[in-house]
Amino acid sequence: MILPVVGSLFIGLIFGYLGQKSRICFIGGFRDFLLVRDKMLLQGLIAFFATSWITIQFFSLLSIIFKDFSFLNLKIVSYPGLFESLKSRFGIITFAGGIFLGLLSTLAGGCPLRQHVLAGQGRTDSMTYLGGFYTGIVLYIFILEKLIGRWI
């Protein structure tokens, strides 16, 4: 019972350390490159996508070699495409939320990952951002989702 907590804490510490040292910021990479042609944050973004692509190819190769993942207790899930997901119950709301998150994170100076790292370093503006971020999540889950769910 304590193993998931310890494992989550350990993985969180690793990701936090890597997030701080790499200065990765998804939105900031695009913003800085488009505005001032600075490639510093964009390098972390490119490294993330390259690593993701290699990981997906690795698991695809494993799925060809091992037809059944039952020994790993995994199951393969097929996700819907973009247009199928937009037609789902909360598709448009999710799309609009992503646009607003991207826009507001750009105005705030970085994505939520970067804001967490900066808050851990003691930046009060990032702590304010995260306070609003989590307040918005709570309001959506407890109020807006129920209201929107009745209309859709």
TAMONOR-V820205 format. One record per helix or strand. SS is the DSSP state (H for helix, E for strand). FROM is the first residue (numbers start at 1). LEN is the number of residues. Records with the same first field share a line. If there is no record, write none. Layout:
SS = FROM-LEN  FROM-LEN
This chain:
H = 3-20  26-11  40-26  70-3  82-5  91-18  112-9  124-28
